[in-house]
Amino acid sequence: MKKNFFRVFNSFLVITLLSFIMFSGDALARKEFKKVWERQMNNEHLYFSDDGTKVVVKSGSELRILDALTGKSLFHTKTKGNVAISHNGKYLAVPFQLDILSGKIHQSVCLYDLSSFELIKEIPLSYSYSYYKNKSVYFSADDKNLYMSVFILDASDDVPYIGYGWSKLILLNIESQKEKELNIDKFSELYKLFVSKDGKYYILISRELGISKYDPPHLVTTAYDATTNKKLYDFTLSWREEYDGISEEHTSSTFHLSDDNKLYIRYKKEIWDDDLLVGHTNHIKVLDLDADGKTVSDCEREKWGGIVCFMDNDNCLFNLEYNKEKGNNYYLWNFPSCSFLESFWEKMYLKDYHNGYYLATFEIPVDTYSWTFGVGVYTLEEVAEEEEEGDGGIVDTFTLSSLSVNNNILKINLSFPKPMNCEIKLFDSTGKELDLISKGNFSGEQVFTYNIQGFPLGMYFVSVNGEMLKFMISR
């Protein structure tokens, strides 16, 4: 949303205010989602292709490829695997495709031309279907190779339990159809793989198996040189949690590799009081692979919520909670500055973002007790609503007249055109609620004050009915 800056100077403090609602004359400027297209369709996996021209929709074994701008169905098949679109947007790789008539599983990867959806070639796989526990395929950075993985059972006499084994990474050359096997750390199973856009690295996230089948598997994050396949770094972070007197080890989860080779890892830090574990803090660490894994930022937040997608300028969209009346509470976070940017409520379930377009799913009620689902693409646009006179005026709006500080007292001047219920809260830069400034039914010109003596310098937010006003305190 548009940002206005108000600066108030005195001999002690400088406060900069950024408002996520802009008021100009009698018009209120806000942003709302505008439909590009919608269609009824079940979905379990939903995302944009890297170039943003296609939408991949997977529900069970059903796979559809849609045009991102029109929603038109371009391709439909059935598969037991997880597909991939090449980085250049030219090819679609479909592992374990199902014969629509017989239901037979193809022991191969079918490669399609994304412009015509003609089958280019069917690449046979050397292992049988049951070996591919992670049934995903990944393109290399140059789109000349495919990555897959197989899980090999340990057949030795001293195997700790049935089902124990390890994974191998398969590098499959598309042109020659030759395979190269790369051993992953023993006693692990591939969970996910990231490939850097410049072709320098690939990141393996694997489940490390315990020595007992009752031990929970731990996620292990390892970076490799994509040219030599040499192991470079182990980025796994661990901590302990206690439940009813039982101590368990947990490990970090890696969820994003940026175009400039920044790796994003989610983890917890232990809080100790002498020898007693009393709690944890929640963190997301950003590492620079081009600087030998150096930490770029380590952001802490009381509660992160679910990760939705990355936006522009290293901003990430999270879903904090769901409310039956309001929908989903989303917020935007900037990792370079470790700062909360804004939050909003939305009924739709946002899934992905690309160059100004949002991909979302939504519920369609069928009757009182059941519903189906839809998929759509949207833009976020500014909408100006003219305020009407008399009884037709806007009720639930306010105008920020001024914000100032004098002798450590924060002063907020608000104008309410019509009576409205209002909550004014104070938050820190991580989005943690610090205090309730005021709550009640207000009308006309109102002044709210709050004592900020002893507050550390930095960024804070005032929330007025969920609309965030950001300000900076500095000496």
Secondary structure, DSSP 8 states (H G I E B T S, - for coil): ---EEEEEE-SS-EEEEEESSEEETTEEEEEEEEEEEEEE---SEEEE-TTSSEEEEEETTEEEEEETTT--EEEEEEBSSB-EE-TTS-EEEEESBB-TTT--B-SEEEEEETTT--EEEEEE-SS-GGG-SS-B-EE-TTSSEEEEEEEEE--STT-SSTT-EEEEEEEEETTT--EEEEE--SSEEEEEEEE-TTSSEEEEEEEE--SSTTS--EEEEEEEETTT--EEEE---EEEEEETTEEEEEE-EEEEE-TT-EEEEEEEEEEEETTEEEEEEEEEEEEEGGGTTEEEEEEEES---EEEEE-STTEEEEEEEEETTTEEEEEEEETTTTEEEEEEEESSEEEEEETTEEEEEEEEE-SSS-EEEEEEEEEEEEEEEE--SGGGS-SS--EEEEEEEETTEEEEEEEEEEEEEEEEEEEETTS-EEEEEEEEEEEEEEEEEEE-TT--SEEEEEEETTEEEEEEEE-
